[in-house]
Amino acid sequence: MPGSGKSWLPDLYETGYCLTFARGLTPEELLSRLGADLSISAHMTLTEAAEKQTGLPWSQSVVRVGAHRDWAYSIEDAGSHGARPAILENVSEGTQALALLKTADITHRFTFAEFGHVVCSFDPTTPNIRSGSDPDRLLSWLERLTASATDGEIINGDDVILRMASEAFNAYVPRSHVATGRLLSGVLN
């Protein structure tokens, strides 16, 4: 995934995903900061997590966590817990955190938080609308990653948010971790 921006993630999570990264944390620390009860966590495959999700109320989300390089990551299937500003601010206490969100209605959002505050957040398909304490912090990256879209061409939101994480922060997840790995998992409310 580094450098290419092409991703397998939308293929595995057709109805959406929330991929949250936290620099320098362990998977257990990330799971705890997201609000999961570590005492009832378990290791699950992608299939096992999907099966558990079907038995939960809509307000709860199964999250799987792991680590790659200096980032811990979490992945929710069609959930959005990790992208909630208050949650991401908690995750980013003392470090940096990213949330990459794709919803079932194909809305995309990239959010960068640092030291307990949301710095910038945007939907790459509407790059002129940005928010956060420093909404233009990643503007040069955003402009570069959306520059290839010509007038009238639809911006590939998945491509932009995944490339932003990979190229600007060196944060990405190898396919084997998510597709076939047994990752520590918990339930978020």
C-alpha positions in Angstrom: 0.0 0.0 0.0 2.7 2.6 0.6 3.0 5.0 -2.3 0.4 3.3 -4.4 -2.7 4.5 -2.8 -4.5 1.5 -4.2 -6.1 -0.5 -1.5 -7.8 -3.8 -0.8 -9.6 -2.4 2.2 -12.8 -1.3 0.4 -13.1 -4.8 -1.0 -13.0 -6.4 2.5 -15.3 -3.8 4.0 -17.9 -3.2 1.3 -20.4 -1.4 3.6 -17.8 0.9 5.1 -15.0 0.9 7.6 -13.3 3.0 10.2 -9.5 2.6 10.4 -8.0 4.4 13.4 -4.2 4.8 13.9 -2.3 5.9 17.0 1.4 6.5 16.9 3.5 4.7 19.5 0.7 2.9 21.3 0.3 -0.8 21.8 -2.8 -2.5 20.4 -4.0 -3.0 24.0 -3.5 0.7 24.8 -5.4 1.7 21.6 -8.3 -0.7 22.4 -8.5 0.7 25.9 -8.4 4.4 24.7 -11.2 3.5 22.3 -13.3 2.5 25.3 -13.3 -1.3 25.0 -13.3 -3.5 28.1 -10.0 -5.4 27.9 -11.2 -8.0 30.4 -13.6 -9.4 27.7 -11.4 -9.0 24.7 -10.5 -11.9 22.5 -8.5 -12.6 19.3 -10.7 -12.9 16.2 -10.4 -13.3 12.5 -12.2 -11.1 10.1 -15.0 -13.7 9.7 -15.3 -14.2 13.5 -15.6 -10.4 14.0 -18.3 -10.1 11.3 -20.3 -13.0 12.9 -20.0 -11.4 16.4 -21.1 -8.0 14.9 -24.3 -9.5 13.5 -25.4 -10.4 17.1 -24.9 -6.9 18.5 -27.2 -3.9 18.7 -26.6 -1.3 16.0 -25.0 1.1 18.6 -22.2 -1.4 19.2 -19.2 -2.2 17.0 -16.7 -4.9 17.0 -13.2 -3.5 16.7 -10.0 -5.4 15.8 -6.6 -4.0 16.8 -3.0 -4.6 15.8 0.3 -2.8 15.1 2.5 -2.1 12.1 5.7 -0.2 12.3 5.3 2.6 14.9 1.5 2.7 14.6 -1.2 0.8 16.5 -4.4 0.5 14.4 -8.0 -0.5 14.8 -10.5 -1.5 12.2 -14.3 -1.5 12.5 -16.6 -3.0 9.9 -19.2 -0.4 9.0 -18.6 1.3 12.4 -17.6 4.8 13.1 -16.6 4.8 16.8 -12.9 5.6 16.2 -13.8 8.7 14.0 -15.9 10.4 16.7 -14.0 13.6 17.7 -14.1 13.0 21.4 -12.9 9.4 21.0 -10.1 10.4 18.6 -9.0 13.2 21.0 -8.8 10.6 23.8 -6.8 8.3 21.5 -4.4 11.1 20.6 -3.5 12.2 24.2 0.3 12.5 24.2 0.6 11.3 20.6 -0.8 11.6 17.1 -3.9 9.7 15.8 -5.7 9.4 12.5 -9.2 8.3 11.6 -10.1 7.1 8.1 -13.9 6.7 7.7 -16.0 5.4 4.8 -19.7 5.1 5.6 -22.3 2.9 3.9 -23.5 5.9 1.9 -20.0 6.3 0.6 -19.1 9.4 2.6 -15.4 9.6 3.4 -13.6 11.5 6.2 -10.0 11.9 7.1 -9.3 13.3 10.6 -5.9 14.1 12.2 -5.7 14.6 15.9 -2.6 15.4 18.0 -2.1 15.8 21.8 -5.8 15.6 22.6 -7.1 17.9 19.9 -8.6 17.5 16.4 -6.2 19.4 14.2 -7.9 18.9 10.8 -10.8 16.9 9.3 -12.2 16.8 5.8 -14.1 14.8 3.2 -11.7 14.5 0.2 -14.6 14.7 -2.2 -15.4 18.2 -0.9 -11.8 19.4 -0.2 -12.8 23.1 0.2 -14.7 22.2 3.5 -12.3 21.5 6.3 -12.5 21.8 10.1 -10.4 21.5 13.2 -8.0 23.8 15.2 -5.7 24.0 12.1 -7.9 23.0 9.2 -5.2 23.7 6.6 -2.4 21.7 8.2 -2.7 19.0 5.5 -4.0 21.2 2.7 -0.8 20.8 0.5 -1.2 17.0 0.8 -4.9 17.1 0.1 -4.4 19.3 -3.0 -1.6 17.0 -4.3 -3.7 13.9 -3.8 -6.8 15.3 -5.4 -5.1 17.2 -8.2 -5.3 14.3 -10.6 -9.1 14.6 -10.7 -10.2 16.7 -13.7 -13.3 18.9 -13.8 -16.3 16.7 -13.5 -14.3 13.6 -12.5 -15.3 12.0 -9.2 -12.5 11.9 -6.6 -11.9 8.4 -5.3 -12.3 9.0 -1.6 -10.9 5.7 -0.5 -7.8 6.3 -2.5 -7.3 9.8 -1.1 -7.7 9.0 2.6 -5.6 5.8 2.4 -2.9 7.6 0.5 -3.0 10.5 2.9 -2.3 8.1 5.8 0.3 6.2 4.0 2.2 9.0 2.3 1.9 11.8 4.8 2.2 9.7 8.0 3.7 6.3 6.9 0.6 4.7 8.5 -0.9 1.7 6.7 -2.0 -1.9 7.4 -0.7 -4.9 5.5 -3.6 -6.9 4.0 -2.5 -10.1 5.7 -3.0 -8.5 9.1 -6.6 -7.7 8.5 -7.7 -10.3 6.0 -6.2 -13.4 7.6 -4.8 -12.4 11.0 -6.3 -13.2 14.4 -6.3 -9.8 16.0 -7.1 -8.7 19.5 -10.7 -7.6 19.4 -13.3 -5.9 21.6 -16.7 -4.3 21.5 -17.3 -0.6 21.5 -20.4 1.2 22.7 
